[in-house]
Amino acid sequence: MSMNRQEQYIDMLEEALTRFLPGGDDLQKELFLSMEYSLLSGGKRIRPILTLEFCRLCGGKIQAALPFACAVEMIHTYSLIHDDLPCMDDDEMRRGRPTNHRVYGESTALLAGDALLTLAFETMLSPQSIRMAGASKAASAAGALARAAGARGMVGGQVIDLASEGKQISLAILRTMDERKTGALILAGAQMGCIIGGAGVRQQRAAEEYAKCLGLAFQIMDDILDVTGDSTLLGKNVGMDNLNQKSTYVSLMGLEGAKKAVRELTEEAVAALEPFDGDTGYLKELARKLSVRQN
């Protein structure tokens, strides 16, 4: 039942993302193609799905949350394009195909990331978005995403990541890094859904707790899959953490310890949803599904 909701959300998101992308056969065509190449390359769409589902759960209109859901996915996509660049992680594969800069060149890939970051705010703050969500909610949601994406959020997490390569770091630093690099946008996705849906304080806190547990479990699972996963299923090369001498949850906790942490965090995420009156079945199922994923 509820995974059918996921297909509906993904269809809505694909249609809206396509609509929000710039187009036209003009002098920026190569840039537009590069943006589209990464934005419409599939992926799990977890962050925007949280925006839509928390808005629905709070009794809001899903259509009003859609531009904000698309915005968080645009920022996530820009971060992946930039992460893969030679000056960052220098990766060649992403979602089962060549990374953006391998296809479009470094300068276009860099600019496509910049353009997607800007498009996120253009999308949230368009006259139509503001009309549907209301000016105050739109401003509040855009502010939440801005904080999550910036120097104290995702960008800050990437800085810690780059500084940690080839070093042994503590579990506390690793967790801080992941709360910012991965967790911040997952959290923002949930927060924006609550804001547009008009959640009360108790619901907002519950959603944040769910998203934090989900985000950390997701990152630990990523580290597990880098050791145990299959490159073909994952759509990216495995064994990269070891190759880059990165401290991971697996290297610090052991494989079994990491798996146990994923199970515990998943159950914490599920328990966190208790303050919601509506049907939380889909969010519970999502958390459990992600904890046993193969890619």
C-alpha positions, -999 to +999 in steps of 0.1 A: +000+000+000+024+026+012+052+019-012+027+027-039+027+062-023+065+063-029+059+057-066+033+085-067+057+108-049+086+099-073+063+105-104+053+139-090+089+148-083+102+138-117+075+158-134+081+189-112+119+187-114+116+185-152+093+215-152+115+236-130+147+229-150+157+258-174+154+249-211+157+264-245+180+260-274+202+289-266+238+297-257+236+280-223+223+247-237+253+227-225+248+240-190+211+230-190+220+196-203+246+191-176+221+202-149+195+178-163+220+149-166+225+148-128+191+161-116+171+135-135+195+106-130+172+087-106+184+083-070+162+075-040+147+110-036+146+105+002+149+141+011+121+154-011+099+124-002+102+134+035+091+170+026+060+157+008+051+130+034+056+152+065+035+179+049+007+154+042+010+140+077+005+175+092-026+181+071-010+204+045-014+205+007+012+183-010+012+206-041+023+235-018+053+214-006+064+203-040+086+233-049+104+229-016+108+191-021+123+199-055+146+225-040+162+201-015+168+176-043+184+203-064+208+211-035+215+174-029+223+170-067+246+200-068+265+186-038+270+153-056+283+170-088+308+190-067+317+161-045+327+140-075+350+167-090+388+160-091+395+187-065+371+168-041+366+131-042+376+126-078+350+099-085+342+085-120+309+067-113+276+079-098+243+062-100+256+036-125+270+060-151+299+085-156+300+114-132+290+148-145+325+162-151+334+131-171+307+139-195+305+177-196+340+187-184+350+202-151+341+238-157+305+230-169+300+205-141+311+232-115+287+257-130+259+232-132+263+227-095+262+264-089+232+268-111+213+240-093+220+256-059+206+289-071+177+272-089+167+257-055+160+292-040+145+305-072+120+275-071+111+280-034+107+318-037+089+320-070+056+340-070+037+308-075+055+289-046+048+319-023+012+321-033+007+283-026+026+281+007+021+316+020+049+341+023+058+334+060+059+296+055+079+299+023+105+322+040+107+299+070+112+268+049+138+284+026+157+296+057+158+261+071+172+248+038+197+276+036+211+268+070+212+231+063+231+236+030+257+261+042+289+265+062+275+250+094+256+223+075+264+203+044+293+224+032+309+223+066+305+185+067+324+182+034+352+204+048+356+181+078+355+151+054+383+165+032+404+173+063+399+138+077+412+118+047+442+097+055+437+103+093+423+084+122+393+104+135+371+097+165+336+084+164+324+118+177+341+137+148+328+112+123+293+117+137+295+155+136+308+153+100+279+131+089+252+151+108+263+180+087+273+164+054+244+139+051+221+145+080+215+182+076+197+180+042+176+149+054+166+169+084+158+200+063+136+179+041+115+168+071+115+203+086+103+220+054+074+195+051+064+203+087+066+240+081+045+240+049+021+216+066+017+238+096+030+214+122+029+222+160+061+222+181+056+186+193+052+173+157+082+193+145+104+179+172+092+143+164+099+148+127+134+161+135+141+131+158+129+107+130+150+125+104+182+126+126+180+088+133+172+081+096+201+102+084+226+086+107+214+051+099+216+059+062+252+070+065+263+040+086+246+018+059+266+036+032+298+027+051+286-009+054+278-011+017+312+003+008+327-029+024+300-055+016+282-040-014+283-048-051+295-021-074+269-030-100+240-027-076+254+004-059+261+022-092+294+034-078+328+018-069+331+000-036+361-001-014+368+036-019+368+044+019+396+019+024+415+031-007+412+068+005+421+057+041+389+071+055+377+065+090+342+050+088+316+035+111+329+001+100+365+008+107+357+023+141+329+000+153+334-031+133+310-045+108+287-061+134+287-030+156+278-009+126+249-032+116+236-032+152+237+007+152+216+007+120+190-016+136+188+005+168+186+039+149+159+025+127+138+015+157+144+049+173+132+066+141+101+045+141+094+052+178+099+090+172+068+092+151+045+085+180+032+122+184+016+121+149-021+112+148-022+104+111-010+073+093+028+070+098+030+035+082+048+048+051+075+066+071+080+035+093+083+013+063+107+037+046+131+036+076+130-002+077+135-005+040+165+018+040+181-002+068+182-034+046+190-017+013+215-031-012+222+002-029 
